[in-house]
Structures are given as C-alpha cells and as structure tokens.
Amino acid sequence: MKCSGFRRRRETGEGHDLGRVLRSLLLLLLLALMVASGGEDASAQDGGAEQGDRQPRLAYLVSDLRIPFWDIMWRGAQSEAAALGYDITVYSAENSARAELMHLILALRRPVDGIILSPTTSLAAATILDLANQAAIPVVIADIGTDQGDFVSYISSDNEMGAYDLGRVLAGALEARGWQDGSVGVVAIPQKRANGQARTRGFSRAMAEAGIRMAGIKQQVDFSYQETFNHTAALLAGDPLLRAVWLQGSDRYQGALDAVEAAGRSGDVLLLTFDAETEFLDMIPQGKLLAAGMQQPFLIGEKAVAAMHGHLQGLAVPKEQQLPVLTVSSSSLDDLLPVIRRNVLGLQSADRQGNQ
C-alpha cells in the first residue's frame, strides 16, 4: 500500500509539488535569517568592483575553490567577466551542500543579475535552480550538471568520450606490455554527479571493448591525500593482478603513487588521471604518468560567463555546450601544449586568442 501511494504521488506530481513547497519555505526562512544577521560570508571573493557601483553583477557558486580545477575555472570566469564589464563574486562551498545554499542566499541578497553554478552534486544543483528560478535569477551551469531544473545553458566537458578515449590509450599500453590479463582499478569522484557517471560509463566501455577486467571502484568523499592513498592501497590489496589505477580527478595523484610504491608495485602499475596538474607536463614524458584526460576549465569558465552575457542581452543561447576533453600522452603532449597551458591550466590567461 505504501509503495503504491508513493508511486501515485510520483506519477501525479504531488511529491514533486510538495518538494517545491518545502524548498520555497526553506528559501523564505533562509532569507529571513540572512536579513536578520546581515553581512557577507568570508568565503566570498570579489572579482571586480565595489557594491556601490552600477555594474551588472554575477555570482559564481562553486563546490570547492581549494581544488585547482575549480580555481582555474573561476579565473576563466573572472577573465571573461572583466572583459565584458561585469562585477563577479565567487562563493566556495568547500564541498558542503549546506554552505552552498547559504551562499545562494548571500548572492540573492547582494543582489545579482545572474549566477554561474558549479554545484557540489547534481542533486544539489536541482535545489539551487529551483530557488534561483523562484527569485527570477538566471543560472548557467558550469560542469557537473543537474538532475533536473531550468537553466539558461549547461557548459560541460564531453566526459564520456574523454574517458573512453583515455581508456583506449590504457588498453593500448597494456597490450604493448603484454598485460592484457591484468585488471584496472578506479578511484572515482562521487557517482551522484552526472559527470562522474559519464566518466565511469565511457571508461568502462573502453575496457569492455578491449576485454580488460575492472577490479573495482572506490568513490572519493573528502578528496584528501589519505583517502586517495587508502583507496589505491585497497584496490592493490584486493587484486594482485591489478595493472593500472585511474583517478577520476587529478590533484591527489601523489596519494596513488605513494600507495603503489608502498605496495612494492612501482613500475608494475600504470597511473592515469582525469584533469591535469602543472607537474603532469613533466611527469608524462618521464613515464611517471601514462596519460591524462584533460578538461579545459579556464575555457569552460569563459564560456559560462559569455553564455550568461548573451542571455542578459536577449540573445539566443545554446542550451548545452560540450567541450572536448584532451587526451594527453607522451605522443600528443607537444602538439597540445599551447592549448593545455591556456585552457587547461590557465597559465596564459591574458592570451584570449586561445579561445576555441
């Protein structure tokens, strides 16, 4: 009976309507609390002008600015905002959905003309979109994605194809070493995120086509060095035939390398990552890292602000824009280096000709 009742509520939309009412009440409560308390959160960083001027304002709500990928995306958004005459402020949730909601209220109180959103999870994004829409503030999503909701544009990487291409590089490397009977372990970003699901899907497809066994998937929670070390160590201990570890992120790569060394498997286990660190420009030619699927966060940040600008100017904006993920190995690094330095690592932010 309970299951049938729940199913009816889902089919008739009653459950969804109730969720909207509860979120509306939450918004009103948070607004009242913020008006009463006053002040702005210390995690907000102004990217341009003071509040007293008349520049149009944007807010960038990001999951965790401490992670280099998001910091580079913020710099891309900041660069494009400055070029287009916007005052933009970043609010880093430090991977807390609760802080993310509070930052939304701060942005709405400021107020802002638009929000760029890189959410903590796809589920959290749906709530943010619902509340922003009720406040009549347009939202452009920059990476990760949403479970549902209305938005102006979704700027993302082609995570599935990028992961698939990376898997093909690994398959070739394993075959060249005669390690086809070995397995591959994955240290994954949260699979509640749409981008995490796409990465796993693309990589798994490449492994299946090559007949390479997947040893297991360990999901990250706090994105720490110790967590990455522990996950990698567990994958190694769980399968003596493990021949590769794929990190679906990049900044805690040292944890994986140290776990491989601690297990006495250096030279016997290949490491791949998604995303990039500056050190990878040396590590890939040296063979310490087989390959990396590099997103272009600086470019995503630029395009997110450009999409918001177009919308605010009354122009038609593509609902979705997918950017290619660069498959970088020792054979492709030199050719891709100029694009990597600007669009991936944000090292040439003044050079706007690198936009694709």
C-alpha positions in Angstrom: 0.0 0.0 0.0 2.7 2.5 0.9 4.6 1.8 -2.3 1.5 2.2 -4.4 0.7 5.5 -2.7 4.3 6.8 -3.2 4.1 5.7 -6.9 0.8 7.6 -7.3 2.3 10.7 -5.8 5.3 10.5 -8.2 3.0 9.8 -11.2 0.6 12.7 -10.4 3.4 15.1 -9.4 2.1 15.5 -5.9 5.5 14.5 -4.4 7.3 17.0 -6.6 4.9 19.8 -5.8 5.4 19.1 -2.1 9.2 19.3 -2.6 8.8 22.7 -4.3 6.7 24.0 -1.4 9.2 22.8 1.2 12.1 24.4 -0.8 10.1 27.6 -1.1 9.6 27.7 2.7 13.3 27.0 3.1 14.2 29.9 0.9 11.9 32.2 2.8 13.4 31.1 6.1 16.9 31.5 4.9 16.2 34.9 3.5 14.7 36.0 6.9 17.8 34.7 8.7 20.2 36.4 6.3 18.3 39.7 6.5 18.4 39.5 10.3 22.1 38.6 10.5 23.4 40.8 7.8 27.0 40.7 6.5 28.7 38.5 3.8 30.4 35.2 4.2 34.2 35.2 4.4 34.3 32.6 1.6 33.1 35.2 -0.9 35.8 36.8 -3.0 35.0 39.9 -5.1 36.3 39.7 -8.7 35.8 43.3 -9.6 34.0 46.4 -8.5 32.6 47.5 -5.2 28.9 47.0 -4.4 28.1 50.7 -4.7 28.6 51.0 -8.4 26.1 50.2 -11.2 28.0 47.4 -12.9 25.9 44.3 -13.7 26.7 41.6 -11.1 27.3 37.9 -11.3 27.9 35.3 -8.7 29.9 32.1 -9.1 28.8 29.4 -6.8 31.4 26.7 -6.8 31.8 23.4 -4.9 35.3 23.9 -3.6 37.8 26.6 -4.7 40.6 24.7 -2.9 40.7 22.2 -5.7 42.9 23.6 -8.6 40.3 22.6 -11.3 37.7 24.9 -9.8 40.2 27.7 -9.1 41.2 27.7 -12.8 37.5 27.7 -13.9 37.0 30.7 -11.5 39.9 32.5 -13.2 38.4 31.9 -16.6 35.0 33.2 -15.4 36.7 36.2 -13.8 38.7 37.0 -17.0 35.6 36.9 -19.2 33.6 38.9 -16.7 36.2 41.6 -16.6 36.3 41.8 -20.4 32.5 42.1 -20.6 32.2 44.7 -17.9 30.7 42.5 -15.1 31.4 42.6 -11.4 31.7 38.9 -10.3 32.0 37.3 -6.9 32.9 33.7 -6.1 31.4 31.7 -3.3 33.2 28.5 -2.4 31.1 25.9 -0.5 34.2 23.8 0.4 32.2 20.7 -0.7 29.3 21.5 1.7 25.7 21.5 0.3 24.6 23.5 3.3 27.2 26.2 2.7 26.2 26.2 -0.9 22.6 27.0 0.0 23.7 29.8 2.3 25.9 31.2 -0.5 22.9 31.3 -2.8 21.1 33.4 -0.3 24.1 35.7 0.0 24.1 36.1 -3.7 20.4 36.8 -3.9 20.7 39.4 -1.2 23.5 41.2 -2.9 21.6 41.1 -5.4 23.0 39.7 -8.7 21.8 39.6 -12.3 22.9 36.1 -12.9 24.5 33.0 -11.3 27.2 30.7 -12.7 26.9 27.4 -10.9 29.4 24.5 -10.4 27.4 22.6 -7.8 28.5 20.2 -5.1 26.3 17.4 -6.6 23.8 17.1 -9.4 21.0 16.7 -6.8 22.1 19.9 -5.0 22.0 21.7 -8.4 18.3 20.9 -8.8 17.5 22.7 -5.5 19.7 25.7 -6.3 18.0 26.0 -9.7 14.5 25.8 -8.2 15.3 28.5 -5.6 17.1 30.8 -8.1 14.2 30.4 -10.6 11.7 31.4 -7.9 13.8 34.6 -7.4 13.8 35.2 -11.2 17.6 34.9 -11.4 19.0 33.1 -14.5 21.6 30.3 -14.0 24.3 29.0 -16.2 25.7 25.6 -15.1 29.5 25.2 -15.5 30.3 21.5 -15.3 28.9 18.6 -13.1 25.3 19.0 -14.3 21.9 18.7 -12.6 19.3 16.1 -12.0 16.5 18.4 -13.1 15.5 22.1 -13.3 15.5 25.1 -15.6 18.7 26.8 -16.6 20.0 29.1 -19.3 22.8 26.9 -20.6 24.9 24.0 -19.4 28.6 24.3 -20.3 30.4 21.0 -19.8 33.1 18.7 -20.9 32.4 15.6 -23.0 33.2 13.4 -20.0 32.0 10.2 -21.5 34.0 10.5 -24.7 37.0 11.9 -22.9 37.0 8.9 -20.5 36.5 6.5 -23.4 39.5 7.9 -25.3 41.6 7.7 -22.2 40.6 4.0 -21.7 41.7 3.3 -25.3 45.1 4.7 -24.5 45.4 2.5 -21.5 44.2 -0.6 -23.4 47.0 0.1 -26.0 49.6 0.5 -23.3 48.6 -2.7 -21.5 48.7 -4.6 -24.8 52.1 -3.3 -25.6 53.4 -4.6 -22.2 51.7 -7.9 -22.5 49.5 -7.1 -19.5 46.1 -7.7 -21.1 45.2 -10.3 -18.4 45.7 -7.6 -15.7 42.9 -5.5 -14.2 42.2 -1.8 -13.7 41.0 -0.1 -10.5 39.2 3.2 -10.4 39.3 6.0 -7.7 36.2 7.8 -8.7 34.6 11.2 -8.0 31.1 10.9 -6.4 28.9 8.9 -8.7 25.9 11.1 -7.7 27.4 13.6 -10.0 26.3 13.4 -13.7 29.9 14.0 -14.8 31.2 11.1 -12.6 28.6 8.8 -14.1 29.6 9.8 -17.6 33.3 9.2 -16.9 32.7 5.8 -15.5 30.4 4.9 -18.4 32.9 5.9 -21.1 35.9 4.3 -19.4 34.0 1.0 -18.7 33.0 0.8 -22.4 36.6 1.1 -23.5 37.7 -1.6 -21.1 34.9 -3.9 -22.2 35.8 -3.5 -25.8 39.4 -4.3 -25.0 38.5 -7.3 -22.8 40.2 -5.7 -19.8 38.7 -6.5 -16.4 37.6 -3.8 -13.9 38.9 -4.6 -10.4 36.6 -2.2 -8.6 35.6 1.4 -8.0 36.3 3.4 -4.8 34.4 6.7 -4.5 36.0 9.8 -3.0 34.3 11.7 -0.2 36.7 14.2 1.2 39.2 14.3 -1.8 42.2 14.1 0.6 45.6 12.6 0.1 45.0 10.0 2.7 41.7 8.9 1.2 43.3 8.5 -2.3 46.2 6.6 -0.7 43.8 4.3 1.1 41.5 3.7 -1.9 44.5 2.9 -4.1 46.0 0.6 -1.4 42.7 -1.3 -1.1 42.5 -1.8 -4.8 46.1 -3.1 -4.9 45.5 -5.4 -2.0 42.2 -6.7 -3.4 43.7 -7.9 -6.7 47.3 -9.0 -7.2 46.8 -8.8 -11.0 46.0 -5.0 -10.8 48.0 -3.3 -13.6 46.5 0.2 -13.6 44.8 2.8 -11.5 42.6 5.5 -12.9 41.9 8.6 -10.9 38.8 10.4 -12.0 40.4 13.6 -10.6 44.0 14.8 -10.5 45.1 16.8 -7.6 45.7 13.9 -5.2 47.7 11.9 -7.6 50.6 11.7 -5.2 48.5 9.6 -2.8 48.0 7.0 -5.5 51.7 7.0 -6.5 52.8 6.6 -2.8 50.3 3.7 -2.3 51.8 1.9 -5.4 55.3 2.4 -4.0 54.3 1.3 -0.5 52.9 -1.9 -2.0 56.2 -2.6 -3.8 54.5 -2.3 -7.2 56.3 0.7 -8.7 56.9 0.0 -12.4 54.2 -2.7 -12.4 51.1 -0.4 -12.2 50.2 2.4 -14.6 48.6 5.6 -13.4 46.1 7.7 -15.4 44.1 10.7 -14.3 41.2 12.8 -15.4 42.1 16.6 -15.3 45.5 18.0 -15.0 48.2 19.5 -12.8 51.1 21.6 -13.9 53.5 18.8 -12.9 51.9 16.5 -15.4 53.8 18.4 -18.2 57.0 16.8 -16.8 55.5 13.5 -15.4 54.0 12.3 -18.7 57.3 12.5 -20.8 59.1 10.9 -17.8 56.7 8.0 -17.8 55.5 8.6 -14.2 52.0 9.2 -15.5 50.8 7.3 -18.6 48.1 9.8 -19.7 45.5 12.3 -18.6 42.1 13.2 -19.9 42.4 17.0 -19.6 39.2 19.1 -19.4 39.5 22.8 -20.2 38.3 24.6 -17.1 39.6 28.1 -18.0 37.6 27.9 -21.2 34.5 26.5 -19.5 34.6 29.5 -17.1 34.9 31.9 -20.0 32.1 30.3 -22.0 29.8 30.2 -18.9 30.1 33.9 -18.5 29.7 34.5 -22.2 26.5 32.5 -22.2 25.1 34.5 -19.3 26.0 37.7 -21.0 24.3 36.6 -24.2 21.2 35.7 -22.3 21.1 39.0 -20.4 21.5 40.8 -23.7 18.4 39.0 -25.0 20.3 36.7 -27.4 19.5 33.1 -28.1 22.0 30.9 -26.2 22.6 27.2 -26.8 21.0 25.1 -24.1 24.0 22.8 -23.9 27.6 23.2 -24.9 30.1 20.3 -24.7 33.8 21.0 -24.9 36.2 18.2 -25.9 38.5 16.6 -23.3 42.1 16.5 -24.4 43.6 13.0 -24.4 47.2 13.8 -23.4 50.0 11.2 -23.5 53.7 11.3 -24.4 52.8 11.1 -28.1 50.4 14.1 -28.1 51.7 16.4 -25.4 53.9 18.6 -27.6 51.2 19.4 -30.1 48.6 20.1 -27.4 50.9 22.2 -25.1 49.7 25.7 -26.1 46.1 24.8 -25.6 46.9 22.9 -22.3 48.8 25.9 -20.9 45.9 28.3 -21.5 42.6 26.4 -21.5 43.5 23.6 -19.1 46.0 25.2 -16.7 45.1 28.9 -17.1 48.7 29.8 -17.4 48.2 32.2 -20.3 45.0 34.0 -19.2 46.0 37.2 -20.9 46.1 35.5 -24.3 42.4 35.5 -25.3 43.2 34.1 -28.7 43.4 30.6 -27.2 39.6 30.5 -27.0 38.1 27.7 -29.1 
